[in-house]
Amino acid sequence: MRVLDTFSPIYSIIVPVYNAQKYLDHCIESVLSQSSASEFELILVNDGSRDGSAAICDRYAEVNAHIHVIHQKNQGVSAARNAGIAAARGQYVLFLDSDDIWDQKLLESVDCVIPQQPDMVNFGCCHFSDSGMKKAEVPAGVATGESGADYFKMLDKMGIMPLVSCWGAAFRRQFLMENRLVFPLGVTYGEDFYFFLHSLKQAKSIYTIPEALYGYRENEQSVTHNLNLKRAQDALTVSAEAYRSFPCNLLADYYCMRVWILAAMKREDAEKLIGLLEENRDILQHISGKKPRTARGFYRLFGWYYGARLLRLLVDARKAIMS
C-alpha cells in the first residue's frame, strides 16, 4: 500500500473487495464523484479475489494517489474491514461494500455534522437493483448529540429498529481505537450488526442525517441471498447476543423475527439449530410487537421449523393477494 506521510485525510473509506469486478467500478466512481471538498483516502482491501477485482483496484490506485490497495489472502469480510481500520488515517471511518454506491452528497452531508465531533453519524440507505430503485430507509429517530444508549432507548420506546449496518454510519476513528471496536472474525452473517451495536453501546455522542445517502444493491450473489447452516447459525447467535447486550423489547422482537430464517433452510439443517433456539427461548418472553407475538404463537404450536415455514407461506400469500 502506498504511504503518503504528509497526507492527513478527514475521511477513510474502507471497501472490502472479493470477486466484485461486475460492480466495483461503479462503487469506486461513486466515491470519486463526491461533492465534498474534504480530503479522503479510499482503502480497497482485496480479500483474495479470484476474478479481475485485484487488477481493477490496482488500476485506480495507479492514477489516484489517495487510493490505496491492500492485497491479502481470503479471510472473510470481517478481516478485510479490520485491515482497513488498521491502515486508516482519517478522522472518520466509513464502510462501503463493493457492490454498493454512495449518493454524491454523502460526504458533504457528513461534513455539516462532524464539527461537533460525534462518535457516530448515522444516515439512511436506499435499496436498489439493476432494474431500478426501491424503497428508501432513513434513521427513525433524530439524534443531535445523545449517547448511543439514550438513542437506542428512544428507538425502543418508539418500537422502531435502527439501521444496524456498519455502512450506515461514519465512525470517529479515535473512538474506534479507544474502545477497540473491530469486526468479529469467523462470523459469516451479522458481523456488521455486531459491530454497529457494540459501537452504539460505547458511543457518547451520536448525530443522525435524515436522508437516504447509501445505495444498497439487491444482489442475488451477495451473502444475504446465499444462506447456509453456518450463516443461519451466525445470524441467530449474533441476534441473541445483541439482546443480551441491550436487553429490551426491540431486540427481543428482532430476534424473534430472525427465527424466520429457518423457512429458507432444509429441514435437516434447521434441526441442527434447535439446541441454539431452545437455549435462547427466554428471549421470546420479552417481545412486544404484533408480528413477533404472532410468530411466537406459531413457533409454540408448530415447532421452530414448521412454524417459520407456515409464517413464510402466509406472508407470501398475503403479498400475492395485495399485489
C-alpha positions in Angstrom: 0.0 0.0 0.0 1.3 3.4 -0.9 2.1 5.6 2.1 1.6 9.4 2.0 3.3 10.7 5.1 2.1 14.3 4.7 -1.4 13.4 3.8 -4.0 13.8 6.6 -7.5 13.0 5.3 -10.7 13.8 7.0 -12.3 10.5 5.9 -11.0 7.0 5.5 -13.4 4.9 3.3 -12.9 1.2 3.5 -14.1 -1.1 0.8 -13.7 -4.9 1.3 -13.4 -6.5 -2.2 -14.0 -10.1 -3.1 -14.8 -11.2 -6.6 -16.6 -7.9 -7.2 -15.5 -7.0 -10.8 -19.0 -6.6 -12.1 -19.9 -3.6 -9.8 -16.5 -2.4 -8.5 -16.0 0.4 -11.0 -19.5 1.8 -10.2 -18.7 1.6 -6.5 -15.3 3.4 -6.7 -16.7 6.1 -9.1 -19.4 6.9 -6.6 -16.7 7.8 -4.1 -14.6 9.8 -6.5 -17.6 11.8 -7.6 -18.4 13.1 -4.1 -19.3 16.8 -4.0 -17.5 17.3 -0.7 -14.2 19.3 -0.8 -12.9 17.4 2.2 -9.8 15.2 1.7 -10.4 11.5 1.9 -8.5 8.2 1.3 -10.1 5.2 -0.3 -8.8 1.9 1.0 -9.6 -1.1 -1.2 -9.0 -4.3 0.6 -8.7 -7.1 -1.9 -9.6 -10.2 0.1 -8.1 -12.9 -2.2 -10.3 -12.2 -5.2 -10.2 -14.8 -8.0 -11.7 -12.6 -10.7 -10.4 -9.3 -12.1 -11.1 -7.3 -9.0 -7.4 -7.0 -8.0 -6.5 -5.6 -11.3 -9.3 -3.0 -11.1 -8.1 -1.9 -7.6 -4.5 -1.5 -8.8 -5.6 0.4 -11.9 -7.4 3.0 -9.8 -4.5 3.3 -7.3 -2.0 3.9 -10.1 -3.8 7.1 -11.2 -5.1 8.4 -7.9 -2.6 8.8 -5.1 -5.4 8.8 -2.4 -6.5 5.3 -3.3 -4.6 2.6 -1.5 -4.9 -1.1 -2.1 -4.3 -3.9 0.4 -3.9 -7.4 -1.1 -4.4 -10.3 1.4 -5.3 -13.9 1.3 -9.0 -14.6 1.6 -10.0 -14.3 5.2 -13.6 -13.0 5.0 -15.2 -9.6 5.2 -14.5 -9.0 8.9 -10.8 -9.5 8.4 -10.8 -7.3 5.4 -12.6 -4.4 7.2 -10.3 -4.8 10.2 -7.3 -4.5 7.9 -8.8 -1.3 6.5 -9.4 0.1 10.0 -5.7 -0.7 11.0 -4.5 1.2 7.9 -6.9 4.2 8.2 -5.6 7.7 9.0 -8.7 9.7 8.6 -10.6 11.4 11.4 -13.7 9.4 10.4 -14.0 5.9 9.1 -16.8 4.9 6.7 -17.5 1.5 5.2 -18.8 0.8 1.7 -19.5 -2.6 0.2 -18.0 -3.3 -3.2 -21.4 -3.8 -5.0 -23.0 -0.7 -3.4 -22.8 3.0 -4.2 -22.9 6.4 -2.5 -25.1 9.4 -3.2 -23.0 12.2 -4.5 -23.7 14.3 -1.4 -22.9 11.7 1.3 -19.6 13.2 2.5 -20.9 16.7 2.1 -23.8 15.9 4.4 -21.4 14.4 7.0 -19.2 17.5 6.7 -22.0 19.5 8.2 -22.1 17.3 11.4 -18.5 16.4 12.2 -17.5 19.8 13.6 -19.4 18.6 16.7 -17.0 15.6 16.9 -19.7 12.9 17.4 -18.5 9.4 17.8 -21.0 8.2 15.2 -23.0 9.9 12.4 -25.9 7.8 11.1 -27.6 8.1 7.7 -30.1 6.2 5.7 -30.0 4.0 2.6 -31.9 3.3 -0.5 -32.3 -0.3 -1.7 -31.9 -0.7 -5.5 -31.4 -3.4 -8.1 -30.1 -3.5 -11.6 -33.6 -2.8 -12.8 -34.2 0.3 -10.7 -34.6 1.9 -7.3 -36.5 0.5 -4.3 -37.8 1.8 -1.0 -35.6 4.3 0.9 -34.9 3.7 4.6 -33.8 6.6 6.9 -33.0 6.8 10.6 -36.2 6.5 12.5 -35.3 8.9 15.4 -33.4 12.1 15.2 -30.2 12.2 17.4 -28.4 15.5 17.9 -25.6 14.6 20.3 -27.3 11.9 22.5 -25.3 8.9 23.7 -25.8 5.7 21.9 -27.6 4.1 24.9 -30.0 7.0 25.1 -30.6 7.0 21.4 -31.4 3.3 21.5 -33.7 3.7 24.4 -35.6 6.3 22.4 -36.0 3.9 19.5 -37.0 1.1 21.8 -39.9 3.3 23.1 -40.9 4.0 19.5 -40.7 0.3 18.7 -38.5 1.0 15.6 -35.3 -0.8 14.8 -32.4 1.4 13.7 -30.4 0.7 10.6 -27.9 -1.6 12.1 -25.3 -1.9 9.4 -21.7 -0.7 9.6 -22.1 1.0 6.2 -24.9 3.2 7.6 -22.7 5.4 9.7 -19.4 7.3 9.9 -17.3 6.4 12.9 -14.8 8.7 14.6 -11.5 6.7 14.2 -10.2 7.6 17.7 -13.4 6.4 19.2 -13.0 3.0 17.4 -9.4 2.8 18.6 -10.1 3.8 22.2 -12.9 1.2 22.5 -11.0 -1.5 20.5 -14.0 -1.8 18.2 -13.4 -4.3 15.4 -15.4 -6.9 13.4 -15.7 -10.4 14.9 -13.6 -12.9 13.0 -15.3 -16.2 11.8 -18.8 -14.7 11.7 -20.2 -15.1 8.2 -23.6 -13.4 8.7 -24.4 -10.5 11.0 -20.9 -9.2 11.6 -21.9 -5.6 10.7 -24.9 -5.9 13.0 -22.5 -6.9 15.8 -20.1 -4.1 15.1 -22.8 -1.4 14.8 -24.5 -2.4 18.1 -21.3 -2.6 20.1 -20.3 0.8 18.7 -23.7 2.2 19.6 -23.2 0.9 23.2 -20.0 2.8 23.6 -20.8 6.0 21.7 -21.1 9.1 23.9 -22.4 11.3 21.1 -24.5 10.4 18.0 -26.0 12.5 15.2 -28.3 11.4 12.5 -28.8 12.6 9.0 -32.4 12.0 7.9 -31.6 11.2 4.2 -31.0 8.0 2.2 -27.4 8.6 1.2 -26.2 5.0 0.8 -27.2 2.9 -2.1 -27.7 -0.8 -1.1 -27.7 -3.1 -4.2 -30.1 -6.0 -4.0 -27.6 -8.5 -5.4 -28.6 -12.1 -5.7 -25.0 -13.2 -5.4 -24.5 -11.5 -2.0 -24.0 -13.3 1.3 -27.5 -12.2 2.3 -29.1 -14.2 -0.6 -26.9 -17.3 -0.2 -27.9 -18.9 3.1 -26.3 -22.0 4.6 -26.2 -23.6 8.0 -23.2 -21.6 9.2 -24.7 -18.2 8.1 -28.0 -19.1 9.8 -26.3 -20.1 13.0 -24.3 -16.8 13.0 -27.4 -14.7 12.3 -29.2 -16.3 15.2 -26.2 -16.1 17.6 -25.5 -12.5 16.8 -29.1 -11.5 17.2 -29.3 -13.4 20.6 -26.1 -11.7 21.8 -27.4 -8.3 20.8 -30.4 -8.8 23.1 -28.1 -9.9 25.9 -26.1 -6.7 25.4 -29.1 -4.5 25.1 -32.0 -6.3 26.9 -35.1 -4.6 25.5 -38.4 -5.4 23.7 -37.0 -4.0 20.4 -34.2 -6.6 20.2 -36.4 -9.4 21.6 -38.7 -8.6 18.7 -35.8 -8.6 16.2 -34.5 -11.9 17.5 -38.0 -13.5 17.2 -38.3 -12.4 13.6 -34.8 -13.6 12.8 -36.0 -17.1 13.5 -37.9 -16.8 10.3 -34.6 -17.6 8.6 -35.4 -21.3 9.2 -38.1 -21.0 6.5 -35.3 -20.8 3.8 -33.5 -23.8 5.1 -33.7 -27.6 4.6 -35.4 -29.3 7.5 -32.3 -31.4 8.3 -30.2 -28.2 8.6 -32.8 -26.4 10.6 -33.0 -29.2 13.1 -29.3 -28.7 13.8 -30.2 -25.2 15.2 -32.8 -26.4 17.7 -30.4 -26.5 20.6 -29.4 -22.9 19.9 -33.1 -21.8 19.7 -34.0 -23.6 22.9 -31.1 -22.1 24.7 -32.4 -18.6 23.8 -36.1 -19.4 24.2 -36.3 -17.0 27.1 -35.9 -14.0 24.8 -39.4 -14.7 23.4 -40.8 -13.8 26.8 -39.8 -10.2 26.2 -41.3 -9.5 22.8 -43.9 -6.7 22.4 -44.7 -6.3 18.7 -47.8 -7.7 17.0 -45.9 -9.6 14.3 -43.4 -11.1 16.8 -46.3 -12.2 19.1 -47.9 -14.0 16.1 -44.6 -15.6 15.2 -44.1 -16.8 18.8 -47.5 -18.4 18.7 -46.6 -20.3 15.5 -43.4 -21.5 17.0 -45.2 -22.8 20.0 -48.0 -24.5 18.0 -46.0 -26.0 15.2 -42.4 -26.0 16.3 -39.5 -23.8 15.3 -39.1 -25.1 11.7 -42.7 -25.6 10.6 -43.8 -22.5 12.5 -41.3 -20.5 10.4 -42.4 -22.2 7.2 -46.1 -21.6 7.8 -45.4 -17.9 8.6 -43.5 -17.5 5.4 -46.2 -19.1 3.4 -48.8 -16.8 4.9 -46.7 -13.7 4.3 -46.1 -14.7 0.7 -49.8 -15.4 0.2 -50.7 -12.0 1.6 -48.2 -10.3 -0.6 -49.7 -12.1 -3.7 -53.2 -11.0 -2.7 -52.2 -7.4 -2.1 -50.4 -7.2 -5.5 
